[in-house]
Amino acid sequence: MQITFKLYASLGEHLPQDKRQGNSMPLALPAGTTILQAIEPFQLPMKLVHLVLVNGAYVAPEDRATRALADGDVLAIWPPIAGG
């Protein structure tokens, strides 16, 4: 299956160099791959994996190990962001 993988803010540094400017890349995965399995090869610091969306819907931390992705999904991840 093929998904679109997006990393925002400082997490974008974990994408391949040629994909960093757009913060997005196509990602081929085996059917049934979970969110955590999909991000594991990118070696993201888990304390920075804060906001996770699949097709714009929030996925809670406790569901990320079991939530399987489907062909065509868009997986987007943001680190914690401070503002004021």
HELIX and SHEET records of a PDB file:
HELIX    1   1 ALA A    9  HIS A   14  5                                   6    
HELIX    2   2 GLN A   17  LYS A   19  5                                   3    
HELIX    3   3 ILE A   35  ILE A   39  1                                   5    
HELIX    4   4 GLU A   40  PHE A   42  5                                   3    
HELIX    5   5 MET A   46  LEU A   48  5                                   3    
HELIX    6   6 PRO A   61  ASP A   63  5                                   3    
SHEET    1   A 5 SER A  24  ALA A  28  0                                        
SHEET    2   A 5 GLN A   2  LEU A   7 -1                                        
SHEET    3   A 5 VAL A  74  TRP A  78  1                                        
SHEET    4   A 5 LEU A  51  VAL A  54 -1                                        
SHEET    5   A 5 ALA A  57  TYR A  58 -1                                        
END                                                                             
